[in-house]
Amino acid sequence: MVATYFPGRGTLFEETYLEGKAEGKAEGKAESILSVLDKRGIPVPEATRDRITSCTDLDTLTLWFDRSLTATTAEDLFTDA
């Protein structure tokens, strides 16, 4: 077991801090997906951009990022192979 020494450990402050870190990671991952698609010359419709940027699940964003490397359209991110 790992002990943390975060000030306010086990409080609402800690929970809010950790949620903020997770949201920052999700935002960064979403921006990376959009950047890859842009660099590859793949157009991203506004609805698709909104779906990517509003997602907060890191596992889903990681899957979409991996798919962005080989996708031929932005919609390919959401297609199960």
N, C-alpha and C positions, 0 to 999 in steps of 0.2 A: 504494500500500500504506500502510495506517495502522499506525503503531507505537504499541503500548500501553506504558505504564510502570507496569503493575500490579506491586506487590511480589510476588515469587515467580512471575513470569511463566513460563509453560510448566511449572509444577509441579502436583502433585496438589492443592495448596492453591488454586491459581487455578481448576482444573477444578471443584473442590467449590464454590467461591464462585460460579462462573457457573451451575452446576446449581441452587444455592439461589435465585439470582435468577430463573431460568426457572420453578422450582417456585412461587415467590411470585407471578409473573405469572399462572401457570395457576390458582392458587387464587383470585386476584382476579377473573379472568375467569369462573370457575365461580360465584363468589358474585354477580357481576353478572347472569349468566343467571338464577339462582334469584331474584334481586331483581326482575328484569323480569317473570318469570312470576308472582311474588307480587303485584306492583303491578297486573298485568293480571287478577288474580283467577283464575288458572289453577292448579288443584291439581297438586301434584307428588308422585306416589307415591314411597315410600321407595326402591324399586329404581331409579327414574329419577334421584332425588337422588344416590344412590350412584354411578350411572354418570357423572353430570356432575362430581361432586366428585373422583372418582378419575381422571378424564382428565387427562393431562399434556401432550397435544399442542396447542400454541397455535393451529395452523391449524384443527383440529377444533373447538376451543372458540370460535374466532372465527366459524366457520360456524354453530355452534349458537346463539351470541349473536345473529347476524343473523336466524336463523329465529325466535328467541324474540320478536322484535318483531312478528311477524305470525302466530305459531302460535295455533291454537285449542285444542290440547291439548299437554301436555308431550311426548307421544310424537311430535308433529310435528317435533320437533327432529331426530329420527333418520331421518326419511323423505326419501328422495331424490326430488326433484321432476322 
